[in-house]
């Protein structure tokens, strides 16, 4: 059964690891990867990789877990994305800086400025009629839902989602997608998300090269790990593995119009 890795930072792997992953995609039954970007340079690199490899489907954006970009940097990236819109499947990765804000603790943090940057990317996705890939967990997810609803954006994908059932219920009502990572094998929180969220709104991802624990300890994260995510979703949902494979595979292709 074939799979898609719905969220990976492929440009962040070494060239050697990239080549090894590409060579083994077919034998591992991985049809493709949605490769998300961190900033303008990352977007350009993912575009270059996509031009070389038909299995790569790039998304362009500005990751929130980093210093706030300047107005000029945001404008330059927005303009570049618009100019290259036909070569991408989505705007992303964008969102709000949960971990960065948590690390800042009690110090003054420019949260509103991050919200304003995110809103510009949401408006761009709306104008370009493209899906948007979001880094928004816990309390941030509600704030992001506010912006998505404000601009009537429906094609939203919350990657590696973590949050309470109230927020998840709101997301389900809006038909927003989530994706689950290999930590579903050992994190009860993620297993709870998988149990609550409806199968028809779920994808599977690795978020590579992020490394996982448990049976994945000290192993390079590869798209083939999505197979194990699918098996766990099947077990949690008590749905036939073949049906879960088909659902997740078709949902990625439909959502990203591949």
N, C-alpha and C positions, 0 to 999 in steps of 0.2 A: 504494500500500500504506500502511495506517495504522500509526501508532506511538504509544507512550506515553513520556513523559519520566518515568522511574521515580524521579527524585530531583531536586528543585529547591527553592530557597529563594525562592519567588515573592513572599513578603512583603517581601523585601529589595530588590526593584526599585522604582524611582520609580513613582508613579501613572501618569505618562505612558507609561513603558515597559511597565507592566502592561497598559494599555489597548491599546497597539500589539500586544503579544503575543497577547492575547485575540482581537483582531480578525482576526489572520492564522492562527489555529489551523486553521480548517476548510480554507482553501486550501493550507496546508502539510501537510495530512493528519495532523495531530496530534490524536488523540482526547481526550487528557487528560494531566494532570500530577499526580504524587504530590508534594504540597507539604509539606516537613518544617519543623519548628519548632526555634527556638533556646532558648526559655524560655517562661514563662507569657504574657508580653505577645505574643510571636511566635505562640504557639498561638492566642491569642484573635484575632489579626489574620488568621491563616490560616483560622480558622473563619468570620470575617466575609467574607473573600474567597470562600470555598466557598459560602456562602449566596447570594452574588451571581452566581456563575459555575458552571454545571453541569460544566464541564471540570476543575474543581479538586477533588482528593481529598486532604483534609488528614490529616497525622499530627502528633501532639502529643508534645513531649518537651523535653529539656534537652541542648543540644550540649555535649560535653565540653571543647572547646578554648576555655575561658573560666574565670574564677575559680570556685573551688569554691562551689556554692550552700550557703546555711545550711540547717540541718535544717528550719527553718520554711518556707523557700522550697521545698524539696523536697516537704514535706508538703502545702503549698498547691497545688503543681502536680499532685501525685498525686491529690489529692482532686478537683481541677478536671477532670482527665482522666477519672476514674471517672464524674463527673457528666455528661460529654459524650461518653462512649464510643460512643454510637450514631451520632455525627456524624463519627467518624474512621475511617480505614481501617487505622491502625497506630499503635503507640507509636514515636516517633522525631522527631528524630534523637538518639540517645543513644550512649554508648560510652566510650572512654578517650582521654586527652589526649596523644597521641604528640608532636605538634609543640610543645605548651606545655611538656611535660616536657623535650623536647630543648633548647628555648630556655633552660630553667632551668639546664641543664648540671649542675655538681656540687653545687648548693645543695640543701638539704632540700626535698623535694617530697612533697606529701600523696597519694601514689599509692594507698595503701590506702583513703583516704577516697573517692577517685574510684571505686574498685572497689565500695565499699559503696553509693554512690549508684546506680551502674549496676545493682547487684543488685536494688535496690528497683524499678527500672523493668522489669527482666526478670521479677520476680515479678508485677508488675502486668499485664504483657502475658500472662503465663501465666494469671492469674486471670480476665482479661477475654477470653481466647481470641482475642487479636489478634496479628498479625505484629509483629515488632520490627525497626526499621531502625537499623543499627549503623555507627558510625565506629570502626573497629578495624583497624589495619594493622600489618604486620610483627609484632614480638613481642607486641603487644597482642592480636592476633587469637587467639593461643593461650590467653591469660588469659580472654578473652571466651568462647571455646569451653568452657572449664572451667565457667563459670557457666551457660551454656546447657545443658550436659549435666547439671549438678547439678540444675537445675530442670526437666529434660526438655522444654525449649522447642525445637520443631522448625521453626517458621516464622520463620526469621531471614534478613535481607537485609543483607549486608555491602556498603555502597556504596563505589564507587571503590576497590576492594580492591587492596592491594599486599602481597605476602608470599611466603614460600618454598614450594616444592612439598610439603614435609612437612605444613605447616599447611593448604595447599590440599587435600591428600589427605584430611586429617581432616575438613575442611569438606564436601568432596564426599561422604564417607561418611555424614555427617549430613544430607545433602541441603539444605545451606544455599545460598541464592542469593547471587550477586554482581551488581554492575552496573558497566558500563564507560562511560567518558566520551569526549569528543572527542579527548583526548590519545592515544587509540589510533592516531591518524593519524601521530603523530611520536615517541611514547615506546616504545622497545624493551621496557622493563620491562612496560608495560601490554599490549603485543602478545604477550609471553610468557605473561602471565596468561590472555589470551584463547585462546591456543593450547592451554594445559593444561586449562583448565576446560571441563567438558562443556556443550554448547550448551543442553541442557534445564534448566540451572541458571543461565542468564545473562539479565540484563536490560540495557537501555541507558538512560543518564541524561545530564544536562548539569551538575548541581550549580550551575546558574546562581544568582546572577549572576557566579559565578567566571568569569574570562576565561582563554581558552586561547591557545596560541602557534601557530606554523606558519601555515596558511592562515586561521586564526581571529584572528590578531594584530590588536589594536585593534578587534575587532568585538564588539558586544554578544552575549552568550551567549543563545541562544534555543532553545526546545524542538525546533524544526525541525532543529537540528544532529544530533539523534538519527538522522536518516536516514543521515548520513555514518558514524556509528558502526556502524549496521547493515551498510552496504556493506563496511566494513573487517572486521567479524566474518565476513561471508560470504567475503571473500577469504582471510582467515587460516585459516578452517575448511575452505575449499574445498567449501562447501555452496551450493547455489543461493540467490540473493538472495531469491526468493519464499519459500523455506522458512524462511530466517532471519527474514524479516519476520513470517511467521505464528507461528513459535515464540516470538519475543520479545513480540509483541503478546499472544498468548494466555497466556503465562506471567505477565505483569503482571496481566492481568485475573483469572486464576485465583488467584494468590498473594494479591492484595488483595481478592478476592471482589467485583469490580466488575461 
